[in-house]
Amino acid sequence: MRQMAILAAFLFVLSVSALAAADDKGHGSMPGMSGGKAMEGHGSMEGKMEGHGMMAMGDKVFEGKVGPWQGEARLMDMRAQMEKAKASGMKMEGMMKTHHVSVSLSDPKTKKAVTEGKGTVSVTGPDKKTEKTGFMVMEGHFGADVTLDKPGQYSFEVSVESGKQKGSTNFSYTLK
């Protein structure tokens, strides 16, 4: 229950900061956008931006096929986000995990986001210990909080099931 309260507070901070950053400028103020024009190679972004606030954060650690879907994974340093929240005056207590891994999936033909389903992520650290966590569907992506507390290479195994389809992938990330 405490973890859910912390996660809710974190998501609130993200939504408020995203609204403040947007400053009523729409997507034209996003990097890569000029004068309200679409990003080169992306065509119209209308209808494709669901959940982009969370997905635009963190480091992109994977892009490619996840079973029948096109996928992208990002890794966000929760400690850094908590420090930003504290600096803005929010009282934050405790920390459950060090990072948030988010996986967005879309149908390669229709480009429609996969927003329902279930899945897991297993993370094996440099110490060879493995942590398996279930995904939650949140803001247009599958998300899970994981612990990456030592420098070195981490291996991720992602498995997702949505509708009658299943997909999985592996990728790695080096924490400095």
C-alpha positions, 0 to 999 in steps of 0.5 A: 500500500505504501509503495502505491502511495509513493508511486501515485505521488511520483506520477502526480509530480510527473504530470504537474511538471509535464503541464508546467513544461508544456506551458500551453505551447502544445507539442510544438515546443517539444524537442524536434518540433519547430513551429508546430510542424511534425517531427521529421519522419513521424508525420502527424503525431495526433492520436499517437501521443497517448502516454508520451509524458512518461515515455519521454522520460528516462533513457531509451534502452531498447527498440525493436520487436516484442513478439508481434508488436513493435516495442520501446523500453525506457529506464528512469532513475527514480532517485533523480526524480525523487530529488527533483520532487524534493527540490520542488518542495514535495515531502517524499519519504522512503524509496521502494526501488531505484529505477522504473522500466517502461515498455510501450508496445504498438501494432506495427501495422496500425500503430495503435498502442497496446494498453491492456494486458499483463507481463513481467520483467526479470532483471539480472544484475552484475552480481548475477542475482535476478529480480522478477517483477510484474508489470502494471499498465499505466499511462499507455505503457507497461511499467515496473519498478526495479532495483539497479543499485550497483554499477555494471551490466544488467540484463532484462527479460521482458514478457507480455501477453495482451489479447491472445498474443504473447511476446518477449524480448531481452536487452541489457543496460550498463549502469555507470 
